[in-house]
Amino acid sequence: MSCESCGMPVETGRYCAHCTDAEGNLQAFEERFERMVSWQARREPDASRERLEAETLDHMATLPAWRDHPRVVSRMAG
């Protein structure tokens, strides 16, 4: 099973510990987006912010938690 928010493996539930708050609720889109962009920036320090954001939105479009979010939908339509 994979986290519906980031795609990481999970054993139980819909979301991994990285994608939830202290109460187990899914983090807000902007918080999750920024964390995912930051993670990518650590992996690819020479990449532009614009590229990292675009790649993150492309990835989020494949995930059940975000594929219908307005920011993801507008990216895919544009």
mmCIF file of the N, C-alpha and C atoms, coordinates in Angstrom:
data_MODEL
# 
_entry.id   MODEL 
# 
loop_
_atom_site.group_PDB 
_atom_site.id 
_atom_site.type_symbol 
_atom_site.label_atom_id 
_atom_site.label_alt_id 
_atom_site.label_comp_id 
_atom_site.label_asym_id 
_atom_site.label_entity_id 
_atom_site.label_seq_id 
_atom_site.pdbx_PDB_ins_code 
_atom_site.Cartn_x 
_atom_site.Cartn_y 
_atom_site.Cartn_z 
_atom_site.occupancy 
_atom_site.B_iso_or_equiv 
_atom_site.pdbx_formal_charge 
_atom_site.auth_seq_id 
_atom_site.auth_comp_id 
_atom_site.auth_asym_id 
_atom_site.auth_atom_id 
_atom_site.pdbx_PDB_model_num 
ATOM 1   N N  . MET A 1 1  ? 0.835  -1.179 0.000   1.00 0.00 ? 1  MET A N  1 
ATOM 2   C CA . MET A 1 1  ? 0.000  0.000  0.000   1.00 0.00 ? 1  MET A CA 1 
ATOM 3   C C  . MET A 1 1  ? 0.879  1.241  0.000   1.00 0.00 ? 1  MET A C  1 
ATOM 4   N N  . SER A 1 2  ? 0.395  2.288  -0.644  1.00 0.00 ? 2  SER A N  1 
ATOM 5   C CA . SER A 1 2  ? 1.150  3.541  -0.716  1.00 0.00 ? 2  SER A CA 1 
ATOM 6   C C  . SER A 1 2  ? 0.360  4.681  -0.092  1.00 0.00 ? 2  SER A C  1 
ATOM 7   N N  . CYS A 1 3  ? 1.081  5.642  0.456   1.00 0.00 ? 3  CYS A N  1 
ATOM 8   C CA . CYS A 1 3  ? 0.468  6.861  0.992   1.00 0.00 ? 3  CYS A CA 1 
ATOM 9   C C  . CYS A 1 3  ? -0.247 7.579  -0.150  1.00 0.00 ? 3  CYS A C  1 
ATOM 10  N N  . GLU A 1 4  ? -1.487 7.970  0.069   1.00 0.00 ? 4  GLU A N  1 
ATOM 11  C CA . GLU A 1 4  ? -2.265 8.666  -0.952  1.00 0.00 ? 4  GLU A CA 1 
ATOM 12  C C  . GLU A 1 4  ? -1.827 10.111 -1.136  1.00 0.00 ? 4  GLU A C  1 
ATOM 13  N N  . SER A 1 5  ? -0.931 10.583 -0.282  1.00 0.00 ? 5  SER A N  1 
ATOM 14  C CA . SER A 1 5  ? -0.469 11.964 -0.348  1.00 0.00 ? 5  SER A CA 1 
ATOM 15  C C  . SER A 1 5  ? 0.911  12.116 -0.976  1.00 0.00 ? 5  SER A C  1 
ATOM 16  N N  . CYS A 1 6  ? 1.800  11.139 -0.740  1.00 0.00 ? 6  CYS A N  1 
ATOM 17  C CA . CYS A 1 6  ? 3.167  11.274 -1.268  1.00 0.00 ? 6  CYS A CA 1 
ATOM 18  C C  . CYS A 1 6  ? 3.654  10.062 -2.050  1.00 0.00 ? 6  CYS A C  1 
ATOM 19  N N  . GLY A 1 7  ? 3.005  8.926  -1.862  1.00 0.00 ? 7  GLY A N  1 
ATOM 20  C CA . GLY A 1 7  ? 3.385  7.723  -2.580  1.00 0.00 ? 7  GLY A CA 1 
ATOM 21  C C  . GLY A 1 7  ? 4.320  6.798  -1.828  1.00 0.00 ? 7  GLY A C  1 
ATOM 22  N N  . MET A 1 8  ? 4.756  7.191  -0.634  1.00 0.00 ? 8  MET A N  1 
ATOM 23  C CA . MET A 1 8  ? 5.628  6.323  0.162   1.00 0.00 ? 8  MET A CA 1 
ATOM 24  C C  . MET A 1 8  ? 4.849  5.097  0.641   1.00 0.00 ? 8  MET A C  1 
ATOM 25  N N  . PRO A 1 9  ? 5.551  3.985  0.862   1.00 0.00 ? 9  PRO A N  1 
ATOM 26  C CA . PRO A 1 9  ? 4.867  2.789  1.375   1.00 0.00 ? 9  PRO A CA 1 
ATOM 27  C C  . PRO A 1 9  ? 4.296  3.034  2.781   1.00 0.00 ? 9  PRO A C  1 
ATOM 28  N N  . VAL A 1 10 ? 3.099  2.506  3.016   1.00 0.00 ? 10 VAL A N  1 
ATOM 29  C CA . VAL A 1 10 ? 2.477  2.536  4.342   1.00 0.00 ? 10 VAL A CA 1 
ATOM 30  C C  . VAL A 1 10 ? 1.926  1.149  4.632   1.00 0.00 ? 10 VAL A C  1 
ATOM 31  N N  . GLU A 1 11 ? 1.920  0.793  5.896   1.00 0.00 ? 11 GLU A N  1 
ATOM 32  C CA . GLU A 1 11 ? 1.379  -0.511 6.277   1.00 0.00 ? 11 GLU A CA 1 
ATOM 33  C C  . GLU A 1 11 ? -0.110 -0.437 6.579   1.00 0.00 ? 11 GLU A C  1 
ATOM 34  N N  . THR A 1 12 ? -0.520 0.682  7.182   1.00 0.00 ? 12 THR A N  1 
ATOM 35  C CA . THR A 1 12 ? -1.938 0.853  7.501   1.00 0.00 ? 12 THR A CA 1 
ATOM 36  C C  . THR A 1 12 ? -2.348 2.288  7.231   1.00 0.00 ? 12 THR A C  1 
ATOM 37  N N  . GLY A 1 13 ? -3.618 2.507  6.985   1.00 0.00 ? 13 GLY A N  1 
ATOM 38  C CA . GLY A 1 13 ? -4.146 3.840  6.783   1.00 0.00 ? 13 GLY A CA 1 
ATOM 39  C C  . GLY A 1 13 ? -3.901 4.369  5.376   1.00 0.00 ? 13 GLY A C  1 
ATOM 40  N N  . ARG A 1 14 ? -4.378 5.573  5.159   1.00 0.00 ? 14 ARG A N  1 
ATOM 41  C CA . ARG A 1 14 ? -4.284 6.199  3.843   1.00 0.00 ? 14 ARG A CA 1 
ATOM 42  C C  . ARG A 1 14 ? -3.028 7.040  3.674   1.00 0.00 ? 14 ARG A C  1 
ATOM 43  N N  . TYR A 1 15 ? -2.494 7.557  4.813   1.00 0.00 ? 15 TYR A N  1 
ATOM 44  C CA . TYR A 1 15 ? -1.375 8.498  4.740   1.00 0.00 ? 15 TYR A CA 1 
ATOM 45  C C  . TYR A 1 15 ? -0.225 8.070  5.639   1.00 0.00 ? 15 TYR A C  1 
ATOM 46  N N  . CYS A 1 16 ? 0.997  8.435  5.255   1.00 0.00 ? 16 CYS A N  1 
ATOM 47  C CA . CYS A 1 16 ? 2.177  8.137  6.078   1.00 0.00 ? 16 CYS A CA 1 
ATOM 48  C C  . CYS A 1 16 ? 2.341  9.209  7.156   1.00 0.00 ? 16 CYS A C  1 
ATOM 49  N N  . ALA A 1 17 ? 3.248  8.965  8.080   1.00 0.00 ? 17 ALA A N  1 
ATOM 50  C CA . ALA A 1 17 ? 3.494  9.898  9.184   1.00 0.00 ? 17 ALA A CA 1 
ATOM 51  C C  . ALA A 1 17 ? 4.040  11.236 8.699   1.00 0.00 ? 17 ALA A C  1 
ATOM 52  N N  . HIS A 1 18 ? 4.695  11.269 7.544   1.00 0.00 ? 18 HIS A N  1 
ATOM 53  C CA . HIS A 1 18 ? 5.258  12.520 7.014   1.00 0.00 ? 18 HIS A CA 1 
ATOM 54  C C  . HIS A 1 18 ? 4.171  13.455 6.480   1.00 0.00 ? 18 HIS A C  1 
ATOM 55  N N  . CYS A 1 19 ? 3.018  12.909 6.157   1.00 0.00 ? 19 CYS A N  1 
ATOM 56  C CA . CYS A 1 19 ? 1.955  13.686 5.518   1.00 0.00 ? 19 CYS A CA 1 
ATOM 57  C C  . CYS A 1 19 ? 0.814  14.073 6.451   1.00 0.00 ? 19 CYS A C  1 
ATOM 58  N N  . THR A 1 20 ? 0.923  13.683 7.716   1.00 0.00 ? 20 THR A N  1 
ATOM 59  C CA . THR A 1 20 ? -0.150 13.970 8.657   1.00 0.00 ? 20 THR A CA 1 
ATOM 60  C C  . THR A 1 20 ? 0.322  14.864 9.795   1.00 0.00 ? 20 THR A C  1 
ATOM 61  N N  . ASP A 1 21 ? -0.643 15.515 10.434  1.00 0.00 ? 21 ASP A N  1 
ATOM 62  C CA . ASP A 1 21 ? -0.335 16.340 11.596  1.00 0.00 ? 21 ASP A CA 1 
ATOM 63  C C  . ASP A 1 21 ? -0.350 15.470 12.856  1.00 0.00 ? 21 ASP A C  1 
ATOM 64  N N  . ALA A 1 22 ? -0.200 16.091 13.997  1.00 0.00 ? 22 ALA A N  1 
ATOM 65  C CA . ALA A 1 22 ? -0.124 15.352 15.269  1.00 0.00 ? 22 ALA A CA 1 
ATOM 66  C C  . ALA A 1 22 ? -1.387 14.543 15.558  1.00 0.00 ? 22 ALA A C  1 
ATOM 67  N N  . GLU A 1 23 ? -2.533 14.970 15.013  1.00 0.00 ? 23 GLU A N  1 
ATOM 68  C CA . GLU A 1 23 ? -3.790 14.255 15.231  1.00 0.00 ? 23 GLU A CA 1 
ATOM 69  C C  . GLU A 1 23 ? -4.054 13.191 14.165  1.00 0.00 ? 23 GLU A C  1 
ATOM 70  N N  . GLY A 1 24 ? -3.131 13.044 13.216  1.00 0.00 ? 24 GLY A N  1 
ATOM 71  C CA . GLY A 1 24 ? -3.302 12.055 12.160  1.00 0.00 ? 24 GLY A CA 1 
ATOM 72  C C  . GLY A 1 24 ? -4.064 12.546 10.947  1.00 0.00 ? 24 GLY A C  1 
ATOM 73  N N  . ASN A 1 25 ? -4.346 13.847 10.905  1.00 0.00 ? 25 ASN A N  1 
ATOM 74  C CA . ASN A 1 25 ? -5.061 14.433 9.767   1.00 0.00 ? 25 ASN A CA 1 
ATOM 75  C C  . ASN A 1 25 ? -4.079 14.815 8.664   1.00 0.00 ? 25 ASN A C  1 
ATOM 76  N N  . LEU A 1 26 ? -4.520 14.730 7.439   1.00 0.00 ? 26 LEU A N  1 
ATOM 77  C CA . LEU A 1 26 ? -3.700 15.123 6.303   1.00 0.00 ? 26 LEU A CA 1 
ATOM 78  C C  . LEU A 1 26 ? -3.307 16.592 6.430   1.00 0.00 ? 26 LEU A C  1 
ATOM 79  N N  . GLN A 1 27 ? -2.029 16.877 6.186   1.00 0.00 ? 27 GLN A N  1 
ATOM 80  C CA . GLN A 1 27 ? -1.559 18.260 6.215   1.00 0.00 ? 27 GLN A CA 1 
ATOM 81  C C  . GLN A 1 27 ? -2.236 19.056 5.102   1.00 0.00 ? 27 GLN A C  1 
ATOM 82  N N  . ALA A 1 28 ? -2.287 20.366 5.273   1.00 0.00 ? 28 ALA A N  1 
ATOM 83  C CA . ALA A 1 28 ? -2.843 21.241 4.245   1.00 0.00 ? 28 ALA A CA 1 
ATOM 84  C C  . ALA A 1 28 ? -1.986 21.152 2.980   1.00 0.00 ? 28 ALA A C  1 
ATOM 85  N N  . PHE A 1 29 ? -2.606 21.418 1.844   1.00 0.00 ? 29 PHE A N  1 
ATOM 86  C CA . PHE A 1 29 ? -1.907 21.320 0.562   1.00 0.00 ? 29 PHE A CA 1 
ATOM 87  C C  . PHE A 1 29 ? -0.605 22.120 0.561   1.00 0.00 ? 29 PHE A C  1 
ATOM 88  N N  . GLU A 1 30 ? -0.663 23.386 0.942   1.00 0.00 ? 30 GLU A N  1 
ATOM 89  C CA . GLU A 1 30 ? 0.536  24.234 0.862   1.00 0.00 ? 30 GLU A CA 1 
ATOM 90  C C  . GLU A 1 30 ? 1.675  23.703 1.729   1.00 0.00 ? 30 GLU A C  1 
ATOM 91  N N  . GLU A 1 31 ? 1.355  23.220 2.913   1.00 0.00 ? 31 GLU A N  1 
ATOM 92  C CA . GLU A 1 31 ? 2.393  22.659 3.778   1.00 0.00 ? 31 GLU A CA 1 
ATOM 93  C C  . GLU A 1 31 ? 3.004  21.417 3.141   1.00 0.00 ? 31 GLU A C  1 
ATOM 94  N N  . ARG A 1 32 ? 2.168  20.524 2.634   1.00 0.00 ? 32 ARG A N  1 
ATOM 95  C CA . ARG A 1 32 ? 2.663  19.290 2.012   1.00 0.00 ? 32 ARG A CA 1 
ATOM 96  C C  . ARG A 1 32 ? 3.458  19.613 0.760   1.00 0.00 ? 32 ARG A C  1 
ATOM 97  N N  . PHE A 1 33 ? 2.968  20.570 -0.042  1.00 0.00 ? 33 PHE A N  1 
ATOM 98  C CA . PHE A 1 33 ? 3.652  20.979 -1.268  1.00 0.00 ? 33 PHE A CA 1 
ATOM 99  C C  . PHE A 1 33 ? 5.043  21.510 -0.945  1.00 0.00 ? 33 PHE A C  1 
ATOM 100 N N  . GLU A 1 34 ? 5.135  22.426 0.021   1.00 0.00 ? 34 GLU A N  1 
ATOM 101 C CA . GLU A 1 34 ? 6.440  23.004 0.385   1.00 0.00 ? 34 GLU A CA 1 
ATOM 102 C C  . GLU A 1 34 ? 7.400  21.934 0.896   1.00 0.00 ? 34 GLU A C  1 
ATOM 103 N N  . ARG A 1 35 ? 6.903  21.005 1.677   1.00 0.00 ? 35 ARG A N  1 
ATOM 104 C CA . ARG A 1 35 ? 7.768  19.936 2.185   1.00 0.00 ? 35 ARG A CA 1 
ATOM 105 C C  . ARG A 1 35 ? 8.255  19.034 1.058   1.00 0.00 ? 35 ARG A C  1 
ATOM 106 N N  . MET A 1 36 ? 7.392  18.762 0.105   1.00 0.00 ? 36 MET A N  1 
ATOM 107 C CA . MET A 1 36 ? 7.798  17.915 -1.021  1.00 0.00 ? 36 MET A CA 1 
ATOM 108 C C  . MET A 1 36 ? 8.809  18.642 -1.914  1.00 0.00 ? 36 MET A C  1 
ATOM 109 N N  . VAL A 1 37 ? 8.606  19.931 -2.132  1.00 0.00 ? 37 VAL A N  1 
ATOM 110 C CA . VAL A 1 37 ? 9.569  20.716 -2.921  1.00 0.00 ? 37 VAL A CA 1 
ATOM 111 C C  . VAL A 1 37 ? 10.915 20.755 -2.192  1.00 0.00 ? 37 VAL A C  1 
ATOM 112 N N  . SER A 1 38 ? 10.902 20.962 -0.895  1.00 0.00 ? 38 SER A N  1 
ATOM 113 C CA . SER A 1 38 ? 12.144 20.992 -0.108  1.00 0.00 ? 38 SER A CA 1 
ATOM 114 C C  . SER A 1 38 ? 12.877 19.669 -0.166  1.00 0.00 ? 38 SER A C  1 
ATOM 115 N N  . TRP A 1 39 ? 12.133 18.579 -0.108  1.00 0.00 ? 39 TRP A N  1 
ATOM 116 C CA . TRP A 1 39 ? 12.742 17.255 -0.200  1.00 0.00 ? 39 TRP A CA 1 
ATOM 117 C C  . TRP A 1 39 ? 13.425 17.084 -1.553  1.00 0.00 ? 39 TRP A C  1 
ATOM 118 N N  . GLN A 1 40 ? 12.749 17.500 -2.616  1.00 0.00 ? 40 GLN A N  1 
ATOM 119 C CA . GLN A 1 40 ? 13.343 17.422 -3.950  1.00 0.00 ? 40 GLN A CA 1 
ATOM 120 C C  . GLN A 1 40 ? 14.585 18.311 -4.052  1.00 0.00 ? 40 GLN A C  1 
ATOM 121 N N  . ALA A 1 41 ? 14.547 19.479 -3.436  1.00 0.00 ? 41 ALA A N  1 
ATOM 122 C CA . ALA A 1 41 ? 15.683 20.409 -3.487  1.00 0.00 ? 41 ALA A CA 1 
ATOM 123 C C  . ALA A 1 41 ? 16.914 19.803 -2.810  1.00 0.00 ? 41 ALA A C  1 
ATOM 124 N N  . ARG A 1 42 ? 16.706 19.040 -1.767  1.00 0.00 ? 42 ARG A N  1 
ATOM 125 C CA . ARG A 1 42 ? 17.837 18.367 -1.116  1.00 0.00 ? 42 ARG A CA 1 
ATOM 126 C C  . ARG A 1 42 ? 18.415 17.283 -2.018  1.00 0.00 ? 42 ARG A C  1 
ATOM 127 N N  . ARG A 1 43 ? 17.579 16.636 -2.780  1.00 0.00 ? 43 ARG A N  1 
ATOM 128 C CA . ARG A 1 43 ? 18.036 15.584 -3.699  1.00 0.00 ? 43 ARG A CA 1 
ATOM 129 C C  . ARG A 1 43 ? 18.695 16.178 -4.944  1.00 0.00 ? 43 ARG A C  1 
ATOM 130 N N  . GLU A 1 44 ? 18.217 17.350 -5.381  1.00 0.00 ? 44 GLU A N  1 
ATOM 131 C CA . GLU A 1 44 ? 18.726 18.001 -6.585  1.00 0.00 ? 44 GLU A CA 1 
ATOM 132 C C  . GLU A 1 44 ? 19.041 19.467 -6.279  1.00 0.00 ? 44 GLU A C  1 
ATOM 133 N N  . PRO A 1 45 ? 20.131 19.729 -5.574  1.00 0.00 ? 45 PRO A N  1 
ATOM 134 C CA . PRO A 1 45 ? 20.428 21.096 -5.139  1.00 0.00 ? 45 PRO A CA 1 
ATOM 135 C C  . PRO A 1 45 ? 20.647 22.105 -6.269  1.00 0.00 ? 45 PRO A C  1 
ATOM 136 N N  . ASP A 1 46 ? 20.967 21.648 -7.452  1.00 0.00 ? 46 ASP A N  1 
ATOM 137 C CA . ASP A 1 46 ? 21.197 22.575 -8.566  1.00 0.00 ? 46 ASP A CA 1 
ATOM 138 C C  . ASP A 1 46 ? 19.937 22.884 -9.369  1.00 0.00 ? 46 ASP A C  1 
ATOM 139 N N  . ALA A 1 47 ? 18.849 22.239 -9.061  1.00 0.00 ? 47 ALA A N  1 
ATOM 140 C CA . ALA A 1 47 ? 17.602 22.451 -9.805  1.00 0.00 ? 47 ALA A CA 1 
ATOM 141 C C  . ALA A 1 47 ? 16.978 23.793 -9.428  1.00 0.00 ? 47 ALA A C  1 
ATOM 142 N N  . SER A 1 48 ? 16.327 24.421 -10.400 1.00 0.00 ? 48 SER A N  1 
ATOM 143 C CA . SER A 1 48 ? 15.647 25.692 -10.138 1.00 0.00 ? 48 SER A CA 1 
ATOM 144 C C  . SER A 1 48 ? 14.379 25.447 -9.333  1.00 0.00 ? 48 SER A C  1 
ATOM 145 N N  . ARG A 1 49 ? 13.974 26.440 -8.584  1.00 0.00 ? 49 ARG A N  1 
ATOM 146 C CA . ARG A 1 49 ? 12.732 26.346 -7.807  1.00 0.00 ? 49 ARG A CA 1 
ATOM 147 C C  . ARG A 1 49 ? 11.555 26.093 -8.746  1.00 0.00 ? 49 ARG A C  1 
ATOM 148 N N  . GLU A 1 50 ? 11.546 26.754 -9.876  1.00 0.00 ? 50 GLU A N  1 
ATOM 149 C CA . GLU A 1 50 ? 10.467 26.593 -10.846 1.00 0.00 ? 50 GLU A CA 1 
ATOM 150 C C  . GLU A 1 50 ? 10.359 25.127 -11.303 1.00 0.00 ? 50 GLU A C  1 
ATOM 151 N N  . ARG A 1 51 ? 11.487 24.507 -11.620 1.00 0.00 ? 51 ARG A N  1 
ATOM 152 C CA . ARG A 1 51 ? 11.477 23.105 -12.043 1.00 0.00 ? 51 ARG A CA 1 
ATOM 153 C C  . ARG A 1 51 ? 11.014 22.193 -10.918 1.00 0.00 ? 51 ARG A C  1 
ATOM 154 N N  . LEU A 1 52 ? 11.510 22.442 -9.699  1.00 0.00 ? 52 LEU A N  1 
ATOM 155 C CA . LEU A 1 52 ? 11.118 21.612 -8.557  1.00 0.00 ? 52 LEU A CA 1 
ATOM 156 C C  . LEU A 1 52 ? 9.617  21.701 -8.297  1.00 0.00 ? 52 LEU A C  1 
ATOM 157 N N  . GLU A 1 53 ? 9.073  22.909 -8.384  1.00 0.00 ? 53 GLU A N  1 
ATOM 158 C CA . GLU A 1 53 ? 7.631  23.079 -8.179  1.00 0.00 ? 53 GLU A CA 1 
ATOM 159 C C  . GLU A 1 53 ? 6.841  22.356 -9.265  1.00 0.00 ? 53 GLU A C  1 
ATOM 160 N N  . ALA A 1 54 ? 7.271  22.491 -10.514 1.00 0.00 ? 54 ALA A N  1 
ATOM 161 C CA . ALA A 1 54 ? 6.565  21.836 -11.621 1.00 0.00 ? 54 ALA A CA 1 
ATOM 162 C C  . ALA A 1 54 ? 6.597  20.321 -11.467 1.00 0.00 ? 54 ALA A C  1 
ATOM 163 N N  . GLU A 1 55 ? 7.752  19.775 -11.137 1.00 0.00 ? 55 GLU A N  1 
ATOM 164 C CA . GLU A 1 55 ? 7.870  18.327 -10.964 1.00 0.00 ? 55 GLU A CA 1 
ATOM 165 C C  . GLU A 1 55 ? 7.042  17.836 -9.774  1.00 0.00 ? 55 GLU A C  1 
ATOM 166 N N  . THR A 1 56 ? 7.006  18.634 -8.712  1.00 0.00 ? 56 THR A N  1 
ATOM 167 C CA . THR A 1 56 ? 6.215  18.261 -7.542  1.00 0.00 ? 56 THR A CA 1 
ATOM 168 C C  . THR A 1 56 ? 4.728  18.258 -7.886  1.00 0.00 ? 56 THR A C  1 
ATOM 169 N N  . LEU A 1 57 ? 4.253  19.274 -8.589  1.00 0.00 ? 57 LEU A N  1 
ATOM 170 C CA . LEU A 1 57 ? 2.846  19.306 -8.990  1.00 0.00 ? 57 LEU A CA 1 
ATOM 171 C C  . LEU A 1 57 ? 2.523  18.145 -9.928  1.00 0.00 ? 57 LEU A C  1 
ATOM 172 N N  . ASP A 1 58 ? 3.442  17.807 -10.836 1.00 0.00 ? 58 ASP A N  1 
ATOM 173 C CA . ASP A 1 58 ? 3.227  16.662 -11.719 1.00 0.00 ? 58 ASP A CA 1 
ATOM 174 C C  . ASP A 1 58 ? 3.081  15.381 -10.900 1.00 0.00 ? 58 ASP A C  1 
ATOM 175 N N  . HIS A 1 59 ? 3.926  15.215 -9.892  1.00 0.00 ? 59 HIS A N  1 
ATOM 176 C CA . HIS A 1 59 ? 3.849  14.031 -9.035  1.00 0.00 ? 59 HIS A CA 1 
ATOM 177 C C  . HIS A 1 59 ? 2.549  14.033 -8.221  1.00 0.00 ? 59 HIS A C  1 
ATOM 178 N N  . MET A 1 60 ? 2.194  15.180 -7.682  1.00 0.00 ? 60 MET A N  1 
ATOM 179 C CA . MET A 1 60 ? 0.978  15.266 -6.877  1.00 0.00 ? 60 MET A CA 1 
ATOM 180 C C  . MET A 1 60 ? -0.261 14.939 -7.709  1.00 0.00 ? 60 MET A C  1 
ATOM 181 N N  . ALA A 1 61 ? -0.216 15.190 -9.008  1.00 0.00 ? 61 ALA A N  1 
ATOM 182 C CA . ALA A 1 61 ? -1.344 14.889 -9.891  1.00 0.00 ? 61 ALA A CA 1 
ATOM 183 C C  . ALA A 1 61 ? -1.605 13.397 -9.995  1.00 0.00 ? 61 ALA A C  1 
ATOM 184 N N  . THR A 1 62 ? -0.629 12.576 -9.630  1.00 0.00 ? 62 THR A N  1 
ATOM 185 C CA . THR A 1 62 ? -0.790 11.128 -9.698  1.00 0.00 ? 62 THR A CA 1 
ATOM 186 C C  . THR A 1 62 ? -1.317 10.542 -8.392  1.00 0.00 ? 62 THR A C  1 
ATOM 187 N N  . LEU A 1 63 ? -1.470 11.369 -7.368  1.00 0.00 ? 63 LEU A N  1 
ATOM 188 C CA . LEU A 1 63 ? -1.823 10.889 -6.033  1.00 0.00 ? 63 LEU A CA 1 
ATOM 189 C C  . LEU A 1 63 ? -3.278 11.198 -5.686  1.00 0.00 ? 63 LEU A C  1 
ATOM 190 N N  . PRO A 1 64 ? -3.995 10.213 -5.134  1.00 0.00 ? 64 PRO A N  1 
ATOM 191 C CA . PRO A 1 64 ? -5.421 10.400 -4.818  1.00 0.00 ? 64 PRO A CA 1 
ATOM 192 C C  . PRO A 1 64 ? -5.710 11.610 -3.928  1.00 0.00 ? 64 PRO A C  1 
ATOM 193 N N  . ALA A 1 65 ? -4.839 11.914 -2.991  1.00 0.00 ? 65 ALA A N  1 
ATOM 194 C CA . ALA A 1 65 ? -5.111 13.016 -2.062  1.00 0.00 ? 65 ALA A CA 1 
ATOM 195 C C  . ALA A 1 65 ? -5.098 14.380 -2.745  1.00 0.00 ? 65 ALA A C  1 
ATOM 196 N N  . TRP A 1 66 ? -4.383 14.510 -3.857  1.00 0.00 ? 66 TRP A N  1 
ATOM 197 C CA . TRP A 1 66 ? -4.166 15.831 -4.454  1.00 0.00 ? 66 TRP A CA 1 
ATOM 198 C C  . TRP A 1 66 ? -4.621 15.986 -5.899  1.00 0.00 ? 66 TRP A C  1 
ATOM 199 N N  . ARG A 1 67 ? -4.915 14.914 -6.591  1.00 0.00 ? 67 ARG A N  1 
ATOM 200 C CA . ARG A 1 67 ? -5.161 15.036 -8.035  1.00 0.00 ? 67 ARG A CA 1 
ATOM 201 C C  . ARG A 1 67 ? -6.330 15.940 -8.385  1.00 0.00 ? 67 ARG A C  1 
ATOM 202 N N  . ASP A 1 68 ? -7.258 16.168 -7.452  1.00 0.00 ? 68 ASP A N  1 
ATOM 203 C CA . ASP A 1 68 ? -8.383 17.066 -7.710  1.00 0.00 ? 68 ASP A CA 1 
ATOM 204 C C  . ASP A 1 68 ? -8.210 18.443 -7.070  1.00 0.00 ? 68 ASP A C  1 
ATOM 205 N N  . HIS A 1 69 ? -7.067 18.695 -6.454  1.00 0.00 ? 69 HIS A N  1 
ATOM 206 C CA . HIS A 1 69 ? -6.829 19.996 -5.817  1.00 0.00 ? 69 HIS A CA 1 
ATOM 207 C C  . HIS A 1 69 ? -6.744 21.068 -6.919  1.00 0.00 ? 69 HIS A C  1 
ATOM 208 N N  . PRO A 1 70 ? -7.341 22.229 -6.706  1.00 0.00 ? 70 PRO A N  1 
ATOM 209 C CA . PRO A 1 70 ? -7.349 23.273 -7.747  1.00 0.00 ? 70 PRO A CA 1 
ATOM 210 C C  . PRO A 1 70 ? -5.967 23.640 -8.290  1.00 0.00 ? 70 PRO A C  1 
ATOM 211 N N  . ARG A 1 71 ? -4.966 23.684 -7.447  1.00 0.00 ? 71 ARG A N  1 
ATOM 212 C CA . ARG A 1 71 ? -3.638 24.062 -7.927  1.00 0.00 ? 71 ARG A CA 1 
ATOM 213 C C  . ARG A 1 71 ? -3.056 22.977 -8.840  1.00 0.00 ? 71 ARG A C  1 
ATOM 214 N N  . VAL A 1 72 ? -3.310 21.740 -8.536  1.00 0.00 ? 72 VAL A N  1 
ATOM 215 C CA . VAL A 1 72 ? -2.833 20.632 -9.368  1.00 0.00 ? 72 VAL A CA 1 
ATOM 216 C C  . VAL A 1 72 ? -3.620 20.602 -10.679 1.00 0.00 ? 72 VAL A C  1 
ATOM 217 N N  . VAL A 1 73 ? -4.929 20.745 -10.591 1.00 0.00 ? 73 VAL A N  1 
ATOM 218 C CA . VAL A 1 73 ? -5.786 20.728 -11.786 1.00 0.00 ? 73 VAL A CA 1 
ATOM 219 C C  . VAL A 1 73 ? -5.410 21.862 -12.724 1.00 0.00 ? 73 VAL A C  1 
ATOM 220 N N  . SER A 1 74 ? -5.186 23.060 -12.188 1.00 0.00 ? 74 SER A N  1 
ATOM 221 C CA . SER A 1 74 ? -4.832 24.193 -13.047 1.00 0.00 ? 74 SER A CA 1 
ATOM 222 C C  . SER A 1 74 ? -3.483 23.977 -13.728 1.00 0.00 ? 74 SER A C  1 
ATOM 223 N N  . ARG A 1 75 ? -2.556 23.340 -13.063 1.00 0.00 ? 75 ARG A N  1 
ATOM 224 C CA . ARG A 1 75 ? -1.245 23.030 -13.661 1.00 0.00 ? 75 ARG A CA 1 
ATOM 225 C C  . ARG A 1 75 ? -1.429 22.062 -14.822 1.00 0.00 ? 75 ARG A C  1 
ATOM 226 N N  . MET A 1 76 ? -2.254 21.055 -14.615 1.00 0.00 ? 76 MET A N  1 
ATOM 227 C CA . MET A 1 76 ? -2.437 20.043 -15.639 1.00 0.00 ? 76 MET A CA 1 
ATOM 228 C C  . MET A 1 76 ? -3.207 20.619 -16.847 1.00 0.00 ? 76 MET A C  1 
ATOM 229 N N  . ALA A 1 77 ? -4.089 21.572 -16.594 1.00 0.00 ? 77 ALA A N  1 
ATOM 230 C CA . ALA A 1 77 ? -4.885 22.171 -17.674 1.00 0.00 ? 77 ALA A CA 1 
ATOM 231 C C  . ALA A 1 77 ? -4.060 23.183 -18.464 1.00 0.00 ? 77 ALA A C  1 
ATOM 232 N N  . GLY A 1 78 ? -3.059 23.771 -17.799 1.00 0.00 ? 78 GLY A N  1 
ATOM 233 C CA . GLY A 1 78 ? -2.295 24.859 -18.418 1.00 0.00 ? 78 GLY A CA 1 
ATOM 234 C C  . GLY A 1 78 ? -1.261 24.376 -19.324 1.00 0.00 ? 78 GLY A C  1 
# 
